[in-house]
């Protein structure tokens, strides 16, 4: 029989749960990454903001400071092993440890038929969406092993659970993220490191805004295919990331949390 200590809590994350925790967020210059960085900052975390875009990344770090945390920007290309190594080393040098990481950086595929996809497009998507997360996890896990444990959340997608015609490489990359997540979760389960993933459907970000501009039918498609009747908000994904990194999720590892407004339930 399951026993729920203290009953069900109204708030999934206790206020101040990340006070002075050291958190790394990649792809944090905008959208979901920025929302997550700010959410951690509001909980008092020390947030390392990683991004290829300097001005936007520095702005996120400034917003983290204003939210009550401590932000540090590190310019990073997650597809570069040297950059990722420097990112984690800078984190350790600045704050002494790494407690949590949200590997959020990713790119979309230029949609088209399966046979029209080029080698250059394949490499671009896989380098960032898969190799980037693999490189980040390698360095993050090493740091967390040294520090006695931690929590990692990787950015997948609802198309990591299902598929989307016209974007086969993106679909494959997000399936691969779930595979990496499960493999790492099993390997380090007894080492105090939890590894999970989030899998959003369409979220209101700059990237999806660009899709809507290119295709006037995009917003109608969102309404038609998301049973909840709207796209998601970055803050809704950020909330899930914080929960997965919190002690309230201490028995959760190797899991992919789908945040899709009912998309994959159809």
C-alpha positions in Angstrom: 0.0 0.0 0.0 1.4 3.4 -0.9 1.9 5.9 1.9 1.9 9.6 1.1 3.7 11.4 3.8 2.0 14.6 4.8 -0.7 14.3 2.1 -0.6 16.0 -1.3 1.2 19.3 -1.4 -0.4 22.1 -3.3 2.9 23.4 -4.6 5.0 20.9 -6.5 8.2 22.8 -5.6 8.8 24.2 -2.1 9.7 27.9 -2.2 13.4 28.4 -1.9 14.1 24.8 -2.7 17.0 25.8 -4.9 18.5 28.4 -2.6 22.2 28.6 -3.4 22.0 25.5 -5.6 24.2 25.7 -8.7 22.2 25.2 -11.9 23.4 25.1 -15.5 20.9 25.9 -18.4 21.9 25.6 -22.0 20.0 27.4 -24.8 19.1 30.0 -22.2 19.1 33.1 -24.3 15.3 33.0 -25.0 12.2 30.8 -24.8 12.0 27.8 -22.6 15.7 28.1 -21.6 15.3 31.7 -20.4 12.0 30.8 -18.6 13.7 28.0 -16.8 16.8 30.1 -15.8 14.5 32.8 -14.4 12.4 30.2 -12.5 15.5 28.8 -10.9 16.6 32.4 -10.2 13.4 33.2 -8.4 14.1 30.2 -6.1 17.5 31.7 -5.2 19.7 29.5 -7.4 23.1 30.4 -8.9 22.3 30.0 -12.6 24.9 29.5 -15.3 23.4 30.7 -18.5 24.9 29.1 -21.6 24.1 30.3 -25.2 25.7 31.0 -28.5 24.1 34.4 -28.5 26.1 36.8 -26.3 23.7 39.8 -25.9 20.7 37.7 -25.2 22.5 35.4 -22.9 23.9 38.3 -20.9 20.4 39.7 -20.7 19.1 36.4 -19.2 21.9 36.4 -16.6 20.9 40.0 -15.7 17.2 38.9 -15.4 18.2 36.1 -13.1 20.0 38.6 -10.8 16.9 40.8 -10.8 14.7 37.7 -10.0 16.7 37.1 -6.8 19.3 34.6 -8.0 22.8 34.9 -9.2 23.4 34.7 -13.0 26.6 34.0 -14.9 26.7 33.9 -18.7 29.1 31.6 -20.5 29.2 31.8 -24.3 28.8 28.2 -25.5 28.3 26.1 -28.6 27.1 22.8 -27.2 28.3 21.0 -30.4 31.8 21.9 -29.5 33.5 19.6 -27.0 36.0 22.3 -26.0 33.2 24.8 -25.4 31.2 22.4 -23.2 34.3 21.4 -21.2 35.0 25.1 -20.6 31.4 25.7 -19.6 31.4 23.1 -16.9 34.9 24.1 -15.7 33.9 27.7 -15.5 30.8 26.7 -13.4 33.0 24.7 -11.0 35.5 27.5 -10.7 32.8 30.1 -10.1 30.6 28.2 -7.7 32.5 25.1 -6.6 30.0 22.5 -7.8 27.1 21.6 -10.1 23.8 20.5 -8.6 21.4 20.6 -11.5 21.5 20.9 -15.3 18.8 21.6 -17.9 20.2 20.7 -21.4 17.8 22.7 -23.4 19.7 23.9 -26.5 18.3 22.6 -29.7 17.4 23.5 -33.3 14.5 22.7 -35.6 14.8 20.9 -38.9 14.0 22.7 -42.2 10.9 20.7 -43.1 10.7 18.9 -46.3 10.4 15.4 -47.7 12.5 12.5 -46.3 14.5 12.2 -49.6 15.1 16.0 -49.9 17.0 16.2 -46.6 20.7 17.0 -47.1 23.7 15.7 -45.3 24.4 19.2 -44.1 20.9 19.5 -42.6 21.3 16.0 -40.9 24.6 17.0 -39.4 23.4 20.4 -38.2 20.4 18.9 -36.4 22.2 15.9 -34.9 25.2 17.9 -33.8 23.2 20.2 -31.6 20.2 18.1 -30.6 22.0 14.9 -29.9 25.8 15.3 -29.8 25.3 18.6 -27.8 23.3 16.8 -25.1 25.7 13.9 -25.0 28.7 16.2 -24.6 26.9 18.2 -21.9 25.9 15.1 -20.0 29.5 13.7 -20.1 30.9 16.8 -18.4 27.9 17.4 -16.0 27.9 13.8 -14.8 31.7 14.0 -14.1 31.2 17.1 -12.1 28.2 15.7 -10.2 30.0 12.5 -9.4 32.8 14.6 -7.8 30.2 16.6 -5.9 28.1 13.7 -4.6 25.1 13.7 -7.0 22.7 15.9 -8.9 19.9 16.1 -11.3 19.9 16.4 -15.1 16.9 17.2 -17.3 17.2 16.9 -21.1 15.1 18.6 -23.7 13.3 16.1 -26.0 10.0 16.7 -27.7 6.6 15.1 -28.2 8.1 13.9 -31.5 10.6 12.0 -29.4 7.5 9.9 -28.4 5.6 9.9 -31.7 6.7 11.2 -35.1 6.1 14.2 -37.4 6.1 13.9 -41.2 8.4 16.3 -43.0 10.9 16.4 -40.1 12.5 12.9 -40.0 15.9 14.1 -38.7 14.4 16.2 -36.0 12.1 13.3 -35.0 15.1 11.0 -34.9 17.2 13.5 -32.8 14.5 13.8 -30.2 14.0 10.0 -30.0 17.8 9.8 -29.5 17.6 12.2 -26.5 15.2 9.9 -24.7 17.6 7.0 -25.4 20.5 8.9 -24.0 18.4 9.9 -21.0 17.4 6.4 -20.1 20.9 4.9 -20.6 22.5 7.6 -18.3 19.7 7.2 -15.7 20.3 3.5 -15.4 24.1 3.8 -15.3 24.2 6.5 -12.5 21.0 5.6 -10.5 23.1 4.4 -7.6 25.5 7.3 -7.8 23.0 9.9 -6.7 22.4 11.3 -10.1 18.9 11.4 -11.6 18.5 11.9 -15.4 15.1 12.7 -16.9 13.7 14.4 -20.0 10.8 16.7 -20.9 8.9 16.4 -24.1 6.9 19.4 -25.0 4.5 19.9 -28.0 4.2 23.3 -29.5 5.3 26.0 -27.1 5.1 29.8 -27.6 8.8 30.6 -28.4 10.7 32.6 -31.0 11.2 29.4 -33.0 7.5 28.5 -33.2 6.8 32.1 -33.9 9.0 31.9 -37.0 7.0 28.8 -38.1 3.8 30.7 -37.8 5.1 33.6 -39.9 6.2 31.2 -42.6 2.9 29.2 -42.7 -0.4 31.1 -42.0 -2.0 27.7 -41.3 0.3 26.9 -38.4 -1.8 28.4 -35.7 -4.9 26.6 -37.0 -3.0 23.4 -36.9 -2.0 24.0 -33.3 -5.6 24.5 -32.3 -6.8 21.5 -34.2 -4.1 19.0 -33.0 -3.7 20.1 -29.3 -6.8 18.9 -27.5 -6.3 21.5 -24.8 -7.0 24.1 -27.5 -3.8 26.2 -27.4 0.0 26.0 -27.5 2.0 25.8 -24.3 3.9 28.6 -22.5 7.6 28.4 -21.7 6.8 28.9 -18.0 4.8 25.7 -18.1 7.8 23.7 -19.2 10.1 25.5 -16.8 7.8 24.4 -13.9 8.1 20.8 -15.0 11.9 21.1 -15.2 12.1 22.6 -11.6 10.0 19.8 -10.3 12.1 17.1 -11.9 15.2 18.8 -10.4 13.7 19.1 -7.0 13.6 16.7 -4.0 9.9 16.2 -4.6 11.0 14.1 -7.7 13.7 12.2 -5.8 12.2 8.8 -6.9 12.0 9.8 -10.5 14.8 8.9 -13.0 14.9 7.7 -16.6 11.5 9.3 -17.1 10.2 11.5 -20.0 7.6 14.0 -18.8 5.3 14.8 -21.8 4.0 18.4 -21.7 1.8 18.4 -24.8 -1.7 19.6 -24.1 -3.0 16.1 -24.9 -1.3 15.9 -28.3 0.1 12.4 -27.9 -3.0 11.0 -26.2 -4.9 11.0 -29.5 
